[in-house]
């Protein structure tokens, strides 16, 4: 993507380093809330109340749809799709008569980003970029448009560009708290988890409230603190006022419950999210995931179909295809895989980086060499934990088991950034170790996968159970040689401890400067 913002180097540009900013005066909050933590990849933000003046004895009138969406998009909060459409129409009408209104161009761009994210229609992203660049052309360096460009880059999974734009937005206005959340997403996507934590600390110093709790939850979930993440999301959902915002937090809470295998709780969260916001398709896909695990297959298929009809995400198509495969419906699965390829191509046309999902798909259902090639390139661009896991699995599927284990260890070793408690990651590592005849480690990681979530996949969970049965009971020979394992984990040509490693051990977080 062409960048008009100054490109900062990765080192030494973390927010909050060597500055003496003081928190801005906080708005009044009707009730205190506890700050805790959240679940990943989504584009969330804080809540800024924009209520109309005047009221009668029955209380204040509800904001107009356009005003509700304005509140959401200017603070990164999920907006209701009908309200979003109203806001876009209003801004487009204003800009026809006021083409030099930089603020309206920035709002229009942010609204397009949100519309693209909510509908999974990448056609909105070029529109968003045009509006945001126009805002910057009218008023160079305005923080609203720079933050919008960062959010757009995150939606496209271009995390390096998001870092550049986000740091430029902070340089323009460090006191503007809404510039921090896009940087958290960017640093996480680049595997810079310590930078993400420092950015969260600055955000918490500037602002509190449900949306900030949601951001904190995402960071803590990525650091393996699921209980804190769940508590933060619970508080965020309770404090959120707009139905679409509350539904988004409940969807995240449902995903956390799913990740720990708590099916009943996950289903309740997903169902309530859809009740509050019928356009919350991520929650519908979540229902499909949980219902399949419960054996309610017909309901699961229907939930996935409805989710895909309104939000055709490649991830949903992959999940539904694998569910069909588990039911022996190969032809139906291939239809979903064709849809996945189609959606990936459309995403690429809109500037979206879909290499991670395409690499995952190819590793299990297509060309393993293509998967390795794509994911190696993705790792060089943005070495996050999800990419490490996917590349390790693709290498395993391509027969390169020793190298695969190095990446699987990056994805699951807390010392290297892999603090996420993921059944899929543990399963991948266990199966790779099994192929390398490392019976003890393989048994431990396969058991861990099923302990984290015994229902994590309709195809992989049964495969984990079968592999464990074949491995049998542990023996004295299974006692791990930790020193040998640590030596094996080093990539070829690894540097001494404390030095910056290469390859699979590429830096996942830069230390804070003192």
PyMOL commands that set and color helices and strands:
alter all, ss='L'
color gray80, all
select helices_A, chain A and resi 65-73+81-97+102-119+123-138+143-155+159-172+177-189+193-206+210-222+226-239+243-259+263-276+281-293+297-310+314-326+330-349+355-365+368-381+385-397+401-412+414-416+423-435+439-452+460-471+476-478+482-489+503-505
alter helices_A, ss='H'
color red, helices_A
select strands_A, chain A and resi 55-56+59-60
alter strands_A, ss='S'
color yellow, strands_A
deselect
rebuild
show_as cartoon
